């Protein structure tokens, strides 16, 4: 495998990418000698949250600019990304996945995926390139692949019900487990939907990355 796209949604669990999940993903790839490129949509965040107080802030931030904080500046506008340049893609969780890269947090099963993110994800799926989804981001899978995809978000019942309503086949897992849909070449893990700390996240992410490599 030559290169993996890591699709971010901002910086910070409450309004962007979950930083531990994103960093564990980059570390897992780097340890295996696999190059990666962070991608994000060039759009305004849906909301900005003070991560100290958990309260909304009255300011605007850009998803691409904020994602670059995690990537040490090296982040590409996903609208300019070429599917041919990547062998796989990984989507960390965090509220940005369901506020910025999609509207699931606001619209539930009637949500939409941000157009540039959707175009890239569907392009990867059409090319039959494997994709991995962490934490809450597996809710995007059914819109990308259609009905009948096996996936996990752990065991959160409201989210599980939404996944089922969208045609996904939800498999309840523990924090260290992954779900592999061989037919669709999709891997998912619950990460911080269940994890109590970064070590548990890292264990699951390592498994997910290795499963992607096995396709």
Residue frames as a rotation matrix with the C-alpha (Angstrom) as fourth column:
UNK 1
0.580 0.814 0.000 0.00
0.814 -0.580 0.000 0.00
0.000 0.000 -1.000 0.00
UNK 2
-0.281 -0.774 0.567 1.48
0.798 -0.516 -0.311 3.33
0.533 0.365 0.763 -1.08
UNK 3
-0.949 -0.033 0.314 -0.67
-0.090 -0.924 -0.371 6.07
0.303 -0.380 0.874 0.41
UNK 4
-0.322 0.858 -0.400 -3.74
0.935 0.355 0.011 6.47
0.152 -0.370 -0.917 2.61
UNK 5
-0.415 0.321 0.852 -6.10
-0.045 -0.942 0.333 9.44
0.909 0.099 0.405 2.78
UNK 6
-0.596 0.265 -0.758 -7.10
0.803 0.168 -0.572 10.48
-0.024 -0.949 -0.313 6.31
UNK 7
-0.260 0.615 0.744 -10.28
0.393 -0.636 0.664 12.52
0.882 0.465 -0.076 6.11
UNK 8
-0.794 -0.124 -0.595 -10.54
0.604 -0.277 -0.748 15.06
-0.073 -0.953 0.295 8.92
UNK 9
0.094 0.928 0.361 -13.40
0.782 -0.293 0.550 17.32
0.616 0.231 -0.754 9.98
UNK 10
0.645 0.038 0.763 -11.76
-0.317 -0.896 0.312 20.03
0.695 -0.443 -0.566 12.07
UNK 11
-0.416 -0.866 -0.277 -9.75
0.076 0.270 -0.960 19.89
0.906 -0.421 -0.046 15.30
UNK 12
-0.848 0.102 0.521 -11.33
-0.530 -0.199 -0.824 18.86
0.020 -0.975 0.223 18.59
UNK 13
-0.913 0.407 0.039 -13.85
0.404 0.913 -0.060 16.24
-0.060 -0.039 -0.997 19.64
UNK 14
-0.302 0.882 -0.362 -16.81
0.517 -0.167 -0.840 18.56
-0.801 -0.440 -0.405 20.24
UNK 15
0.535 0.533 -0.656 -16.75
-0.247 -0.644 -0.725 20.41
-0.808 0.549 -0.212 16.92
UNK 16
0.278 -0.517 -0.810 -14.20
-0.957 -0.072 -0.283 18.65
0.088 0.853 -0.514 14.70
UNK 17
0.266 -0.283 -0.921 -12.07
-0.192 0.921 -0.339 15.53
0.945 0.267 0.191 14.46
UNK 18
0.993 -0.056 0.108 -11.40
-0.086 0.303 0.949 13.55
-0.086 -0.951 0.295 17.63
UNK 19
0.476 -0.871 -0.120 -7.70
-0.857 -0.428 -0.288 14.33
0.200 0.240 -0.950 18.03
UNK 20
-0.132 -0.532 0.836 -6.67
-0.662 0.675 0.325 11.08
-0.738 -0.511 -0.442 19.72
UNK 21
0.524 0.399 0.752 -8.35
0.232 0.783 -0.577 9.03
-0.819 0.477 0.318 17.01
UNK 22
0.977 -0.171 -0.131 -6.75
-0.188 -0.388 -0.902 11.11
0.103 0.906 -0.411 14.26
UNK 23
0.223 -0.963 0.152 -3.27
-0.974 -0.227 -0.005 10.97
0.039 -0.147 -0.988 15.79
UNK 24
-0.008 -0.175 0.985 -3.53
-0.381 0.911 0.159 7.23
-0.925 -0.374 -0.074 16.51
UNK 25
0.853 0.361 0.376 -4.44
0.219 0.407 -0.887 6.75
-0.474 0.839 0.268 12.86
UNK 26
0.780 -0.609 -0.141 -1.45
-0.518 -0.504 -0.691 8.73
0.350 0.613 -0.709 11.62
UNK 27
0.001 -0.806 0.592 0.86
-0.949 0.186 0.255 6.94
-0.316 -0.562 -0.765 14.07
UNK 28
0.343 0.191 0.920 -0.40
-0.091 0.981 -0.170 3.49
-0.935 -0.025 0.354 13.07
UNK 29
0.989 0.026 0.148 0.27
0.146 0.075 -0.986 4.26
-0.037 0.997 0.070 9.41
UNK 30
0.560 -0.826 0.064 3.67
-0.759 -0.543 -0.360 5.80
0.332 0.153 -0.931 10.08
UNK 31
0.108 -0.512 0.852 4.82
-0.728 0.542 0.418 2.82
-0.677 -0.666 -0.315 12.16
UNK 32
0.451 0.142 0.881 4.10
0.328 0.892 -0.312 0.61
-0.830 0.430 0.356 9.17
UNK 33
-0.602 -0.794 -0.088 5.96
0.263 -0.301 0.917 2.90
-0.754 0.529 0.390 6.79
UNK 34
-0.125 0.665 0.736 2.80
0.992 0.085 0.093 3.91
-0.001 0.742 -0.670 4.93
UNK 35
-0.977 -0.206 0.063 2.55
0.210 -0.975 0.076 7.48
0.045 0.088 0.995 3.69
UNK 36
-0.078 0.985 -0.155 -0.64
0.961 0.033 -0.275 9.43
-0.266 -0.170 -0.949 4.27
UNK 37
-0.848 -0.040 0.529 -2.32
0.224 -0.931 0.288 12.65
0.481 0.363 0.798 3.24
UNK 38
-0.535 0.697 -0.478 -4.79
0.564 -0.127 -0.816 14.46
-0.629 -0.706 -0.325 5.47
UNK 39
-0.713 0.439 0.547 -7.84
0.390 -0.400 0.830 15.81
0.583 0.805 0.114 3.65
UNK 40
-0.478 0.666 -0.573 -10.70
0.620 -0.206 -0.757 18.05
-0.622 -0.717 -0.314 4.79
UNK 41
0.212 0.615 0.760 -13.45
0.945 -0.327 0.001 20.13
0.249 0.718 -0.650 3.20
UNK 42
-0.867 -0.493 0.070 -12.79
0.478 -0.864 -0.159 23.84
0.139 -0.104 0.985 2.79
UNK 43
0.029 0.961 0.274 -15.97
0.385 -0.264 0.884 24.97
0.922 0.080 -0.378 4.55
UNK 44
-0.373 -0.039 0.927 -17.06
-0.700 -0.643 -0.309 26.89
0.609 -0.764 0.213 7.65
UNK 45
-0.957 0.024 -0.288 -17.59
0.201 0.773 -0.601 24.76
0.208 -0.633 -0.745 10.75
UNK 46
-0.077 0.997 -0.030 -21.20
0.479 0.063 0.876 24.20
0.875 0.053 -0.482 11.75
UNK 47
0.935 0.290 0.204 -20.37
-0.026 -0.519 0.854 25.32
0.353 -0.804 -0.478 15.27
UNK 48
-0.184 -0.981 0.064 -17.37
-0.106 -0.045 -0.993 26.20
0.977 -0.189 -0.095 17.42
UNK 49
0.828 0.471 -0.304 -17.16
0.182 0.286 0.941 24.82
0.530 -0.834 0.151 20.96
UNK 50
0.149 -0.729 0.668 -14.99
-0.886 -0.399 -0.238 25.92
0.440 -0.556 -0.705 23.87
UNK 51
0.199 -0.087 -0.976 -13.40
-0.011 0.996 -0.091 22.59
0.980 0.028 0.198 24.79
UNK 52
-0.875 -0.484 0.023 -12.67
0.002 -0.051 -0.999 23.80
0.485 -0.874 0.045 28.32
UNK 53
-0.722 0.656 0.220 -16.27
-0.537 -0.330 -0.776 24.67
-0.437 -0.678 0.591 29.17
UNK 54
-0.750 0.407 0.521 -18.07
0.578 0.786 0.219 22.61
-0.320 0.466 -0.825 26.47
UNK 55
0.180 0.831 -0.526 -20.07
0.348 -0.554 -0.756 25.73
-0.920 -0.047 -0.389 25.61
UNK 56
0.438 0.042 0.898 -20.70
0.898 -0.076 -0.434 27.12
0.050 0.996 -0.071 22.09
UNK 57
-0.351 -0.616 -0.705 -18.59
0.502 -0.760 0.413 30.08
-0.790 -0.209 0.576 21.02
UNK 58
0.754 0.640 -0.146 -19.71
0.279 -0.513 -0.812 32.99
-0.594 0.572 -0.566 18.86
UNK 59
-0.045 -0.780 -0.624 -17.00
-0.662 -0.445 0.603 32.78
-0.748 0.440 -0.496 16.22
UNK 60
0.916 0.307 -0.258 -16.35
-0.388 0.518 -0.762 31.18
-0.101 0.798 0.594 12.85
UNK 61
-0.120 -0.957 0.265 -13.65
-0.547 0.287 0.786 28.66
-0.829 -0.051 -0.558 12.01
UNK 62
0.304 0.122 -0.945 -12.76
-0.938 0.210 -0.275 26.86
0.165 0.970 0.178 8.79
UNK 63
0.903 0.135 0.408 -12.72
-0.249 0.938 0.241 23.06
-0.350 -0.319 0.881 8.75
UNK 64
0.737 -0.675 0.043 -9.69
0.400 0.384 -0.832 22.82
0.545 0.630 0.553 6.45
UNK 65
0.120 -0.699 0.705 -7.71
-0.443 -0.673 -0.592 25.36
0.888 -0.241 -0.391 8.47
UNK 66
0.387 0.094 0.917 -8.53
-0.919 0.118 0.375 23.69
-0.073 -0.989 0.132 11.78
UNK 67
0.994 -0.021 0.108 -7.74
0.032 0.994 -0.102 20.22
-0.105 0.105 0.989 10.42
UNK 68
0.501 -0.860 0.100 -4.29
0.036 -0.094 -0.995 21.49
0.865 0.502 -0.016 9.46
UNK 69
0.305 -0.357 0.883 -3.55
-0.928 -0.321 0.190 21.84
0.215 -0.877 -0.429 13.18
UNK 70
0.727 0.025 0.686 -3.57
-0.316 0.900 0.302 18.04
-0.609 -0.436 0.662 13.48
UNK 71
0.840 -0.326 0.434 -1.59
0.539 0.595 -0.596 17.50
-0.064 0.735 0.675 10.28
UNK 72
0.037 -0.850 -0.525 1.13
0.528 -0.430 0.733 20.05
-0.849 -0.304 0.432 11.12
UNK 73
-0.167 0.003 -0.986 -0.10
-0.460 -0.885 0.075 22.13
-0.872 0.466 0.149 8.21
UNK 74
-0.903 -0.290 -0.318 -0.09
-0.410 0.359 0.838 19.46
-0.130 0.887 -0.443 5.51
UNK 75
-0.325 0.876 0.356 -3.79
0.338 0.459 -0.822 19.20
-0.883 -0.147 -0.445 4.73
UNK 76
-0.994 -0.034 0.105 -5.37
0.109 -0.192 0.975 19.15
-0.013 0.981 0.195 1.27
UNK 77
-0.336 0.920 -0.200 -8.79
-0.826 -0.390 -0.407 20.48
-0.453 0.028 0.891 0.30
UNK 78
-0.399 0.176 0.900 -10.72
0.084 0.984 -0.155 17.27
-0.913 0.014 -0.408 -0.31
UNK 79
0.712 0.682 -0.169 -12.36
-0.071 -0.170 -0.983 18.78
-0.699 0.712 -0.073 -3.40
UNK 80
0.465 -0.639 -0.612 -8.89
-0.885 -0.311 -0.347 18.73
0.031 0.703 -0.710 -5.00
UNK 81
-0.261 -0.558 0.788 -8.04
-0.600 0.733 0.320 15.17
-0.756 -0.389 -0.526 -3.97
UNK 82
-0.005 0.155 -0.988 -7.70
-0.926 0.372 0.063 12.52
0.378 0.915 0.142 -6.68
UNK 83
0.754 0.391 0.527 -8.93
-0.581 0.772 0.258 9.05
-0.307 -0.501 0.810 -5.78
UNK 84
0.844 -0.442 -0.303 -6.22
0.059 0.639 -0.767 7.57
0.533 0.629 0.565 -7.99
UNK 85
0.023 -0.904 0.426 -3.56
-0.529 -0.373 -0.762 8.90
0.848 -0.208 -0.487 -5.59
UNK 86
-0.277 -0.045 0.960 -4.72
-0.956 0.118 -0.270 6.77
-0.101 -0.992 -0.076 -2.65
UNK 87
-0.730 -0.046 -0.681 -4.94
-0.205 0.967 0.154 3.06
0.652 0.252 -0.715 -1.89
UNK 88
-0.201 0.670 -0.714 -7.31
0.890 0.430 0.153 3.45
0.409 -0.605 -0.683 1.08
UNK 89
-0.327 0.147 0.934 -9.04
-0.239 -0.969 0.069 6.07
0.914 -0.200 0.352 3.22
UNK 90
-0.447 0.174 -0.877 -9.72
0.842 0.414 -0.347 6.41
0.303 -0.893 -0.331 6.94
UNK 91
-0.056 0.570 0.820 -12.33
-0.022 -0.822 0.570 8.65
0.998 0.014 0.059 8.58
UNK 92
-0.888 -0.244 -0.391 -11.72
0.381 0.088 -0.920 9.48
0.259 -0.966 0.014 12.29
UNK 93
0.086 0.976 -0.200 -14.68
0.918 0.001 0.396 10.35
0.387 -0.218 -0.896 14.46
UNK 94
-0.830 -0.175 -0.529 -15.52
0.409 -0.836 -0.365 13.36
-0.378 -0.520 0.766 16.60
UNK 95
0.075 0.959 -0.274 -18.56
0.426 -0.279 -0.861 15.59
-0.902 -0.053 -0.429 16.28
UNK 96
-0.305 -0.246 -0.920 -17.07
-0.616 -0.686 0.388 17.14
-0.726 0.685 0.058 13.16
UNK 97
-0.986 -0.068 0.155 -17.86
0.055 0.740 0.671 13.92
-0.160 0.670 -0.725 11.31
UNK 98
-0.368 0.926 0.081 -21.57
0.929 0.362 0.082 14.48
0.047 0.105 -0.993 11.98
UNK 99
0.359 0.453 -0.816 -21.64
0.469 -0.844 -0.262 18.30
-0.807 -0.288 -0.515 12.04
UNK 100
0.028 -0.480 -0.877 -19.19
-0.570 -0.728 0.380 19.37
-0.821 0.489 -0.294 9.33
UNK 101
-0.875 -0.431 -0.222 -18.54
-0.433 0.490 0.757 16.38
-0.217 0.758 -0.615 7.07
UNK 102
-0.597 0.796 -0.096 -22.21
0.500 0.463 0.732 15.45
0.627 0.389 -0.674 7.37
UNK 103
-0.496 0.508 0.704 -25.38
-0.649 -0.756 0.088 16.71
0.577 -0.413 0.705 9.05
UNK 104
-0.264 0.408 -0.874 -26.25
0.322 0.891 0.319 13.52
0.909 -0.198 -0.367 10.95
UNK 105
-0.804 -0.107 -0.585 -26.09
0.594 -0.103 -0.798 15.26
0.025 -0.989 0.147 14.35
UNK 106
-0.818 0.484 -0.310 -28.74
-0.393 -0.865 -0.311 17.75
-0.419 -0.132 0.898 13.21
UNK 107
-0.172 0.766 -0.620 -30.92
-0.980 -0.069 0.188 15.69
0.101 0.640 0.762 10.86
UNK 108
0.033 0.183 0.983 -30.59
-0.504 0.852 -0.141 12.08
-0.863 -0.491 0.120 11.96
UNK 109
-0.153 -0.093 0.984 -31.41
0.486 0.860 0.157 9.49
-0.861 0.502 -0.086 9.30
UNK 110
0.781 0.486 0.393 -32.35
0.585 -0.344 -0.735 12.25
-0.221 0.803 -0.553 6.84
UNK 111
0.387 -0.708 -0.591 -28.84
-0.051 -0.656 0.753 13.70
-0.921 -0.261 -0.290 6.92
UNK 112
0.978 -0.206 0.028 -26.60
0.028 -0.004 -1.000 14.59
0.206 0.979 0.002 4.00
UNK 113
0.300 -0.949 -0.100 -22.87
0.801 0.193 0.567 14.09
-0.519 -0.250 0.818 3.60
UNK 114
0.280 -0.289 -0.915 -20.93
-0.267 -0.939 0.215 17.23
-0.922 0.184 -0.341 2.68
UNK 115
0.928 0.321 -0.189 -20.74
-0.266 0.213 -0.940 17.11
-0.262 0.923 0.283 -1.14
UNK 116
0.298 -0.891 -0.343 -16.94
-0.841 -0.075 -0.535 17.11
0.451 0.448 -0.772 -1.49
UNK 117
-0.461 -0.405 0.790 -16.57
-0.783 0.604 -0.147 14.44
-0.417 -0.686 -0.596 1.18
UNK 118
0.393 0.715 0.578 -19.30
-0.266 0.690 -0.673 12.35
-0.880 0.110 0.461 -0.43
UNK 119
0.842 -0.093 -0.531 -17.75
-0.532 0.020 -0.847 12.62
0.090 0.995 -0.032 -3.88
UNK 120
-0.184 -0.982 -0.044 -14.38
-0.923 0.188 -0.335 11.45
0.337 -0.021 -0.941 -2.59
UNK 121
-0.421 0.047 0.906 -15.82
-0.616 0.718 -0.324 8.62
-0.666 -0.695 -0.273 -0.46
UNK 122
0.651 0.714 0.259 -18.02
-0.243 0.519 -0.820 7.36
-0.719 0.471 0.511 -3.29
UNK 123
0.584 -0.529 -0.616 -15.10
-0.754 -0.071 -0.653 7.60
0.302 0.845 -0.440 -5.67
UNK 124
-0.513 -0.775 0.369 -13.05
-0.858 0.473 -0.201 5.38
-0.018 -0.420 -0.907 -3.37
UNK 125
-0.104 0.570 0.815 -15.95
-0.378 0.735 -0.563 2.95
-0.920 -0.366 0.139 -3.05
UNK 126
0.838 0.436 -0.328 -16.50
-0.432 0.163 -0.887 2.79
-0.334 0.885 0.325 -6.81
UNK 127
0.232 -0.859 -0.456 -12.79
-0.814 0.086 -0.575 2.09
0.533 0.504 -0.679 -7.27
UNK 128
0.826 0.207 -0.524 -13.16
0.060 0.892 0.447 -0.72
0.560 -0.401 0.725 -4.71
UNK 129
-0.340 -0.928 0.152 -10.50
-0.023 -0.154 -0.988 0.80
0.940 -0.339 0.031 -2.49
UNK 130
-0.038 0.371 -0.928 -10.86
0.861 0.483 0.158 -0.09
0.507 -0.793 -0.338 1.21
UNK 131
-0.199 0.055 0.978 -12.09
-0.270 -0.963 0.000 2.50
0.942 -0.265 0.206 3.67
UNK 132
-0.448 -0.022 -0.894 -12.05
0.768 0.503 -0.397 2.58
0.458 -0.864 -0.208 7.47
UNK 133
0.049 0.595 0.802 -14.41
-0.147 -0.790 0.595 4.45
0.988 -0.147 0.049 9.79
UNK 134
-0.736 -0.416 -0.534 -13.90
0.477 0.242 -0.845 5.23
0.481 -0.877 0.021 13.50
UNK 135
-0.911 0.274 -0.308 -16.23
0.158 -0.459 -0.874 6.13
-0.381 -0.845 0.375 16.34
UNK 136
-0.003 0.971 -0.238 -19.35
0.023 -0.238 -0.971 7.96
-1.000 -0.008 -0.021 15.05
UNK 137
-0.391 -0.193 -0.900 -18.16
-0.776 -0.456 0.436 8.19
-0.495 0.869 0.028 11.44
UNK 138
-0.949 0.064 0.308 -19.54
0.191 0.894 0.406 4.73
-0.249 0.444 -0.861 10.52
UNK 139
-0.017 0.990 -0.139 -22.98
0.307 -0.127 -0.943 6.37
-0.952 -0.059 -0.302 10.31
UNK 140
-0.021 -0.055 -0.998 -21.79
-0.764 -0.643 0.052 7.67
-0.645 0.764 -0.028 6.93
UNK 141
-0.777 -0.521 0.353 -21.27
-0.215 0.747 0.629 4.18
-0.592 0.413 -0.692 5.52
UNK 142
-0.174 0.780 0.602 -24.81
0.641 0.553 -0.531 3.40
-0.747 0.293 -0.596 4.35
UNK 143
0.690 0.417 -0.591 -25.05
-0.101 -0.753 -0.650 6.65
-0.716 0.509 -0.478 2.37
UNK 144
-0.119 -0.838 -0.532 -21.75
-0.842 -0.198 0.501 5.86
-0.526 0.508 -0.683 0.69
UNK 145
-0.916 -0.401 0.016 -22.34
-0.358 0.833 0.422 2.16
-0.183 0.381 -0.906 -0.05
UNK 146
-0.218 0.902 -0.373 -26.10
-0.641 0.155 0.751 1.65
0.736 0.403 0.545 0.10
UNK 147
0.541 0.564 0.625 -28.00
-0.840 0.325 0.434 -0.89
0.042 -0.759 0.649 2.15
UNK 148
0.963 0.037 -0.266 -26.63
-0.037 0.999 0.006 -4.09
0.266 0.004 0.964 3.58
UNK 149
0.069 -0.995 0.072 -23.18
-0.205 -0.085 -0.975 -2.99
0.976 0.053 -0.210 4.77
UNK 150
0.602 0.037 -0.798 -21.91
0.690 0.478 0.543 -4.50
0.402 -0.877 0.262 8.01
UNK 151
-0.179 -0.635 0.752 -20.55
0.000 -0.764 -0.645 -1.96
0.984 -0.116 0.137 10.49
UNK 152
0.128 0.225 -0.966 -20.27
0.949 0.256 0.185 -1.00
0.289 -0.940 -0.181 14.15
UNK 153
0.038 -0.181 0.983 -20.58
-0.219 -0.961 -0.169 2.06
0.975 -0.209 -0.076 16.32
UNK 154
-0.886 -0.376 0.270 -20.26
-0.360 0.193 -0.913 -0.02
0.292 -0.906 -0.306 19.51
UNK 155
-0.629 0.692 -0.355 -23.55
0.735 0.678 0.019 -0.35
0.254 -0.248 -0.935 21.36
UNK 156
-0.873 0.341 -0.348 -25.15
-0.135 -0.856 -0.500 3.12
-0.468 -0.389 0.793 21.61
UNK 157
-0.412 0.763 0.498 -28.81
0.651 0.629 -0.425 2.27
-0.638 0.149 -0.756 21.07
UNK 158
0.493 0.645 -0.584 -30.11
0.014 -0.677 -0.736 5.48
-0.870 0.354 -0.343 19.44
UNK 159
-0.090 -0.604 -0.792 -27.24
-0.873 -0.335 0.355 5.47
-0.480 0.723 -0.497 16.94
UNK 160
-0.873 -0.171 0.457 -27.64
-0.029 0.953 0.302 1.74
-0.488 0.251 -0.836 16.37
UNK 161
0.027 0.974 0.226 -31.33
0.529 0.179 -0.830 2.28
-0.848 0.142 -0.510 15.62
UNK 162
0.479 0.099 -0.872 -30.43
-0.494 -0.791 -0.361 5.03
-0.725 0.604 -0.330 13.13
UNK 163
-0.591 -0.767 -0.248 -27.88
-0.688 0.320 0.651 2.80
-0.420 0.556 -0.717 11.40
UNK 164
-0.700 0.394 0.595 -30.47
0.397 0.908 -0.134 0.04
-0.594 0.142 -0.792 11.07
UNK 165
0.352 0.894 -0.278 -33.08
0.278 -0.383 -0.881 2.48
-0.894 0.233 -0.383 9.76
UNK 166
0.276 -0.341 -0.899 -30.63
-0.783 -0.622 -0.004 3.56
-0.558 0.705 -0.439 7.06
UNK 167
0.870 0.177 -0.460 -30.17
-0.441 0.697 -0.565 -0.02
0.221 0.695 0.685 5.92
UNK 168
-0.173 -0.985 -0.019 -26.91
-0.805 0.152 -0.574 -0.82
0.568 -0.084 -0.819 7.67
UNK 169
0.627 0.239 -0.741 -26.29
0.164 0.890 0.426 -4.12
0.761 -0.389 0.519 9.42
UNK 170
0.268 -0.518 0.812 -25.05
-0.813 -0.574 -0.098 -3.16
0.517 -0.634 -0.575 12.85
UNK 171
0.364 -0.269 -0.891 -22.82
0.395 0.912 -0.114 -5.55
0.843 -0.311 0.439 14.78
UNK 172
0.906 -0.008 0.424 -22.37
-0.367 -0.515 0.775 -4.81
0.212 -0.857 -0.469 18.48
UNK 173
0.317 -0.887 -0.337 -18.73
0.369 0.443 -0.817 -4.91
0.874 0.135 0.467 19.52
UNK 174
0.622 -0.317 -0.716 -16.41
0.697 -0.191 0.691 -4.32
-0.356 -0.929 0.103 22.44
UNK 175
0.775 -0.305 -0.553 -13.96
-0.292 -0.950 0.116 -1.42
-0.560 0.072 -0.825 22.37
UNK 176
-0.192 -0.981 0.033 -11.09
-0.471 0.122 0.874 -3.51
-0.861 0.152 -0.486 21.02
UNK 177
-0.139 0.213 0.967 -13.02
0.585 0.806 -0.093 -5.17
-0.799 0.553 -0.237 18.19
UNK 178
-0.663 0.009 -0.749 -13.41
-0.562 -0.666 0.490 -4.20
-0.494 0.746 0.446 14.55
UNK 179
0.334 0.758 0.561 -16.03
0.116 0.557 -0.822 -5.16
-0.935 0.340 0.098 11.97
UNK 180
-0.731 -0.610 -0.305 -14.86
-0.304 -0.109 0.946 -6.10
-0.611 0.785 -0.105 8.49
UNK 181
0.547 0.835 0.065 -17.30
-0.207 0.211 -0.955 -6.08
-0.811 0.509 0.288 5.57
UNK 182
-0.363 -0.793 0.489 -15.38
0.261 0.417 0.871 -8.10
-0.895 0.443 0.056 3.01
UNK 183
0.151 0.512 0.846 -17.85
0.952 0.157 -0.264 -7.52
-0.268 0.845 -0.463 0.19
UNK 184
0.905 0.309 0.293 -17.75
0.379 -0.899 -0.222 -3.74
0.194 0.312 -0.930 0.41
UNK 185
-0.021 -1.000 0.000 -14.14
0.777 -0.017 -0.629 -3.55
0.629 -0.013 0.777 1.65
UNK 186
0.227 0.225 0.947 -15.16
-0.373 -0.879 0.298 -1.50
0.900 -0.421 -0.116 4.69
UNK 187
-0.300 -0.349 -0.888 -13.74
0.726 0.520 -0.450 -1.68
0.618 -0.780 0.097 8.23
UNK 188
0.217 0.399 0.891 -15.21
-0.300 -0.841 0.450 0.05
0.929 -0.365 -0.062 11.28
UNK 189
-0.390 -0.315 -0.866 -14.49
0.736 0.458 -0.498 0.28
0.553 -0.831 0.053 14.99
UNK 190
0.573 0.800 -0.176 -16.21
0.724 -0.394 0.567 2.03
0.385 -0.452 -0.805 17.89
UNK 191
-0.420 -0.824 0.381 -13.13
0.462 -0.555 -0.692 3.84
0.781 -0.115 0.614 19.27
UNK 192
-0.991 -0.078 0.107 -14.33
-0.046 -0.557 -0.829 6.61
0.124 -0.827 0.549 21.61
UNK 193
-0.018 0.999 -0.035 -17.95
-0.605 0.017 0.796 5.51
0.796 0.036 0.604 21.30
UNK 194
0.821 0.280 -0.498 -16.76
0.142 0.744 0.653 2.95
0.554 -0.607 0.570 23.88
UNK 195
0.018 -0.961 -0.277 -13.13
0.595 0.233 -0.769 3.68
0.804 -0.151 0.575 24.80
UNK 196
0.871 0.201 -0.448 -12.10
0.490 -0.384 0.782 4.96
-0.015 -0.901 -0.433 28.22
UNK 197
0.463 -0.765 -0.447 -8.71
-0.164 -0.569 0.806 6.18
-0.871 -0.300 -0.389 27.07
UNK 198
0.407 -0.347 -0.845 -6.23
-0.892 -0.351 -0.286 6.61
-0.197 0.870 -0.452 24.27
UNK 199
-0.662 -0.685 0.306 -4.61
-0.614 0.729 0.302 3.18
-0.430 0.012 -0.903 24.76
UNK 200
-0.174 0.693 0.699 -7.90
0.283 0.715 -0.639 1.44
-0.943 0.087 -0.321 23.96
UNK 201
0.739 0.412 -0.532 -8.36
-0.318 -0.484 -0.816 3.68
-0.594 0.772 -0.227 20.92
UNK 202
-0.030 -0.864 -0.503 -4.85
-0.970 -0.096 0.221 2.93
-0.239 0.495 -0.835 19.68
UNK 203
-0.647 -0.181 0.741 -5.41
-0.184 0.980 0.079 -0.82
-0.740 -0.085 -0.667 19.97
UNK 204
0.287 0.860 0.422 -8.57
0.377 0.303 -0.875 -0.68
-0.880 0.410 -0.238 17.87
UNK 205
0.704 -0.065 -0.707 -7.04
-0.559 -0.664 -0.496 1.69
-0.437 0.745 -0.504 15.31
UNK 206
-0.421 -0.907 -0.013 -4.03
-0.773 0.351 0.528 -0.59
-0.474 0.232 -0.849 14.86
UNK 207
-0.442 0.340 0.830 -6.40
0.284 0.931 -0.231 -3.47
-0.851 0.134 -0.508 14.12
UNK 208
0.645 0.752 -0.138 -8.38
0.153 -0.305 -0.940 -1.37
-0.749 0.585 -0.312 11.66
UNK 209
0.350 -0.597 -0.722 -5.27
-0.854 -0.520 0.015 -0.23
-0.384 0.611 -0.692 9.79
UNK 210
-0.681 -0.644 0.350 -3.96
-0.480 0.753 0.450 -3.78
-0.553 0.139 -0.822 9.54
UNK 211
-0.060 0.750 0.659 -7.35
0.433 0.614 -0.660 -4.98
-0.899 0.245 -0.362 8.26
UNK 212
0.750 0.290 -0.594 -7.27
-0.324 -0.622 -0.713 -2.32
-0.577 0.727 -0.373 5.53
UNK 213
-0.131 -0.914 -0.383 -3.80
-0.922 -0.029 0.386 -3.50
-0.364 0.404 -0.839 4.53
UNK 214
-0.575 -0.109 0.811 -5.06
-0.104 0.993 0.059 -7.07
-0.811 -0.051 -0.582 4.23
UNK 215
0.567 0.824 -0.009 -7.48
-0.077 0.043 -0.996 -6.28
-0.820 0.565 0.088 1.38
